Amino acid sequence: MSVESPVPTEHASQDVHLVEVNGRRIYLVGTAHISRESVDLVREVIEGQRPDAVCIELDERRFKALSEQKRWEGTDLREIIRKRQLATLLVNFMLASYQKRLGGKLGVMPGSELLEASKVAKENDVPVALVDRDVRITLRRAWSALSVWKKSMLLSGILSSSFDTPDLDEEELRRIREKDVLSELMEDLGRAMPALKRVLIDERDGFLAQKIRDTPGDCLVAVVGAGHVEGMKRALLTDEPIDLDRLNEMPKGGSGFKLFGWAISAIILGSIAVIGYTKGPEAAGDNALYWFLANAIPCAIGTAIALGHPVAVLAGFLSAPFTSLTPLIGAGYVTAFVQVYFMPPRVIEFQTVGDDIADTRAWWRSRLLRVFLVFILSGIGSMVGTWVGGAKILSSLLS
C-alpha cells in the first residue's frame, strides 16, 4: 500500500513530505540548494527521525567535489577536449558561478544542505546513499535532446545569467519553494524546452525515486531539491519499478548533424570538381584557394581576438579549412587543445573561476577562461568562413 501521510508535528513544514510505501516511511525534504533555512531543516529532520538511511541528491563525482572543496582542480582539460565536452564544462562553470554568487549573498554555499545531510548522518551512524544519476550522463542526455536553436537559446540564457547580480533573500527562496510556484516554474520550463525538462526533471524524478526505493531500511530521509518533490512523490506512490539502465544510457552522436556536415563537405568538394570540369583547373584552384582563406582567416582572427597563443592562431588558420569539411571535429577544439598545451591554466584559476566568470575582463586575463574564449571565437570564425566560402563557390558554380 502506498499513501502520502501527514508529517509528524515536530517536522511540520511545507518542505517535508512523508510517503508511506509498503510499510516503509520515506521523508522527502525539499530544499533550496543555497538556503540557510534548508541546512537547518535537514539537521532537524535527520536527528528527529534517526532513519535507517539518508538518501542525498548527489552522485559520487559531485559528492566528492563538494566534500573535498576541490570541485575543478583535477580537471584534465586536454581529456575534456579530446572527448569534445568543452561546451558542457563551460555550462557547468557558468551554472556553478551563478549559484555561488547567489549563495554568497545568503551566507551559504551551494550544496551546503547536502553536505549537512551527510555530516549529520555520520554523526548519528546512519548510512548515506547517493541516489542521483551521474551528472555527466544527465548533461549529455540534456544537450543531445535539444535542437540547435534550443541549444543557442539555452547558452545565451546561461551566458547572460553569468553576468547577473542575483538578488534573493530567504523570504524569496521560501516563496520559490512553495508548491504552486514550483509547479508554475516546471510548467514554464516544459513549455519552453520540453526536452530539457524531461531530462533534467522528469527522468531524474524517476531515477531518484527508484534509487531511494532500492535503499534498504524501513525509515528513510531523502534530501532533494524542492523541484523534484512532486514528481518523486508520484513515482514512489505508483510503486512501479523504473528501468535505471535505460535512464543511464549515454546518447549516441546525432546522426542527423553528421549527415548534414558530410553533405556540406560533399557539396563543396563536388562543386569545386564540377567547376574544374566545366571551367578549367585554374577556376577550380581559385575557388579552392578562396575556400581555404575564407575559413582560415576568420578562424585565426577569432583566436587572436581571444589572445590565443601564436601557435593556436596558426593552428586555427591551418585547420579551419579542413575541419569545416568534416563534422567529426571543429576548429574550436583544435585551437583550444593547442592553447591548453602551450598555455596551461594555473591551479588557482580553477579555484577562482566561479568569481572570474562574472568579470568580463577576467575572460582575457585568466588562462582557464581564455581557453573557452579561444574555443568560442575561433569556432565562430570558422563557421562564418564556411558560409562565406560556400556561398562564393556555389555562386561560381551557377554563374
ChimeraX attribute file (.defattr): number of C-alpha atoms within 10 A of each C-alpha:
attribute: neighborCount
match mode: 1-to-1
recipient: residues
	/A:1	10
	/A:2	15
	/A:3	16
	/A:4	16
	/A:5	13
	/A:6	12
	/A:7	15
	/A:8	12
	/A:9	7
	/A:10	10
	/A:11	18
	/A:12	12
	/A:13	13
	/A:14	13
	/A:15	20
	/A:16	23
	/A:17	23
	/A:18	20
	/A:19	23
	/A:20	18
	/A:21	18
	/A:22	12
	/A:23	12
	/A:24	16
	/A:25	20
	/A:26	27
	/A:27	25
	/A:28	25
	/A:29	24
	/A:30	25
	/A:31	28
	/A:32	23
	/A:33	21
	/A:34	25
	/A:35	23
	/A:36	18
	/A:37	15
	/A:38	25
	/A:39	21
	/A:40	13
	/A:41	20
	/A:42	25
	/A:43	17
	/A:44	15
	/A:45	21
	/A:46	23
	/A:47	14
	/A:48	11
	/A:49	15
	/A:50	17
	/A:51	22
	/A:52	18
	/A:53	23
	/A:54	28
	/A:55	28
	/A:56	25
	/A:57	21
	/A:58	23
	/A:59	16
	/A:60	14
	/A:61	12
	/A:62	17
	/A:63	19
	/A:64	13
	/A:65	14
	/A:66	16
	/A:67	15
	/A:68	9
	/A:69	11
	/A:70	13
	/A:71	17
	/A:72	16
	/A:73	14
	/A:74	10
	/A:75	13
	/A:76	10
	/A:77	20
	/A:78	18
	/A:79	12
	/A:80	16
	/A:81	19
	/A:82	13
	/A:83	10
	/A:84	16
	/A:85	15
	/A:86	22
	/A:87	17
	/A:88	14
	/A:89	19
	/A:90	17
	/A:91	17
	/A:92	13
	/A:93	19
	/A:94	23
	/A:95	16
	/A:96	19
	/A:97	23
	/A:98	23
	/A:99	19
	/A:100	18
	/A:101	23
	/A:102	22
	/A:103	22
	/A:104	14
	/A:105	15
	/A:106	15
	/A:107	11
	/A:108	19
	/A:109	18
	/A:110	21
	/A:111	24
	/A:112	20
	/A:113	28
	/A:114	24
	/A:115	18
	/A:116	18
	/A:117	27
	/A:118	24
	/A:119	16
	/A:120	19
	/A:121	22
	/A:122	13
	/A:123	10
	/A:124	12
	/A:125	12
	/A:126	17
	/A:127	16
	/A:128	20
	/A:129	21
	/A:130	20
	/A:131	26
	/A:132	22
	/A:133	20
	/A:134	14
	/A:135	14
	/A:136	15
	/A:137	16
	/A:138	20
	/A:139	19
	/A:140	17
	/A:141	22
	/A:142	18
	/A:143	20
	/A:144	17
	/A:145	19
	/A:146	16
	/A:147	12
	/A:148	12
	/A:149	9
	/A:150	16
	/A:151	17
	/A:152	12
	/A:153	14
	/A:154	16
	/A:155	16
	/A:156	12
	/A:157	11
	/A:158	18
	/A:159	17
	/A:160	11
	/A:161	16
	/A:162	25
	/A:163	15
	/A:164	13
	/A:165	12
	/A:166	15
	/A:167	10
	/A:168	12
	/A:169	13
	/A:170	15
	/A:171	8
	/A:172	10
	/A:173	17
	/A:174	16
	/A:175	12
	/A:176	18
	/A:177	19
	/A:178	15
	/A:179	16
	/A:180	11
	/A:181	13
	/A:182	18
	/A:183	15
	/A:184	12
	/A:185	14
	/A:186	18
	/A:187	14
	/A:188	13
	/A:189	16
	/A:190	15
	/A:191	11
	/A:192	13
	/A:193	18
	/A:194	16
	/A:195	21
	/A:196	22
	/A:197	19
	/A:198	17
	/A:199	20
	/A:200	15
	/A:201	19
	/A:202	18
	/A:203	19
	/A:204	22
	/A:205	24
	/A:206	24
	/A:207	23
	/A:208	28
	/A:209	26
	/A:210	21
	/A:211	17
	/A:212	26
	/A:213	20
	/A:214	12
	/A:215	18
	/A:216	13
	/A:217	16
	/A:218	15
	/A:219	17
	/A:220	25
	/A:221	27
	/A:222	29
	/A:223	28
	/A:224	25
	/A:225	21
	/A:226	20
	/A:227	22
	/A:228	23
	/A:229	24
	/A:230	16
	/A:231	17
	/A:232	24
	/A:233	21
	/A:234	15
	/A:235	21
	/A:236	24
	/A:237	17
	/A:238	13
	/A:239	16
	/A:240	10
	/A:241	13
	/A:242	17
	/A:243	11
	/A:244	15
	/A:245	8
	/A:246	8
	/A:247	17
	/A:248	15
	/A:249	12
	/A:250	14
	/A:251	14
	/A:252	9
	/A:253	9
	/A:254	10
	/A:255	9
	/A:256	9
	/A:257	12
	/A:258	14
	/A:259	13
	/A:260	13
	/A:261	16
	/A:262	17
	/A:263	15
	/A:264	18
	/A:265	19
	/A:266	14
	/A:267	15
	/A:268	22
	/A:269	16
	/A:270	12
	/A:271	21
	/A:272	24
	/A:273	18
	/A:274	14
	/A:275	22
	/A:276	18
	/A:277	12
	/A:278	12
	/A:279	13
	/A:280	12
	/A:281	14
	/A:282	11
	/A:283	17
	/A:284	22
	/A:285	15
	/A:286	14
	/A:287	24
	/A:288	19
	/A:289	13
	/A:290	19
	/A:291	26
	/A:292	21
	/A:293	18
	/A:294	24
	/A:295	30
	/A:296	28
	/A:297	22
	/A:298	24
	/A:299	34
	/A:300	30
	/A:301	19
	/A:302	24
	/A:303	34
	/A:304	19
	/A:305	15
	/A:306	22
	/A:307	20
	/A:308	29
	/A:309	22
	/A:310	15
	/A:311	14
	/A:312	27
	/A:313	26
	/A:314	19
	/A:315	23
	/A:316	35
	/A:317	25
	/A:318	19
	/A:319	21
	/A:320	32
	/A:321	26
	/A:322	16
	/A:323	21
	/A:324	26
	/A:325	20
	/A:326	18
	/A:327	16
	/A:328	11
	/A:329	14
	/A:330	22
	/A:331	31
	/A:332	34
	/A:333	28
	/A:334	22
	/A:335	33
	/A:336	29
	/A:337	24
	/A:338	24
	/A:339	29
	/A:340	21
	/A:341	15
	/A:342	13
	/A:343	16
	/A:344	15
	/A:345	18
	/A:346	12
	/A:347	13
	/A:348	11
	/A:349	17
	/A:350	21
	/A:351	15
	/A:352	13
	/A:353	21
	/A:354	20
	/A:355	17
	/A:356	19
	/A:357	23
	/A:358	21
	/A:359	14
	/A:360	11
	/A:361	10
	/A:362	16
	/A:363	20
	/A:364	19
	/A:365	13
	/A:366	19
	/A:367	21
	/A:368	25
	/A:369	22
	/A:370	24
	/A:371	30
	/A:372	23
	/A:373	22
	/A:374	34
	/A:375	27
	/A:376	22
	/A:377	22
	/A:378	36
	/A:379	27
	/A:380	18
	/A:381	24
	/A:382	31
	/A:383	20
	/A:384	16
	/A:385	25
	/A:386	25
	/A:387	15
	/A:388	15
	/A:389	23
	/A:390	23
	/A:391	14
	/A:392	15
	/A:393	24
	/A:394	16
	/A:395	11
	/A:396	16
	/A:397	19
	/A:398	8
	/A:399	6
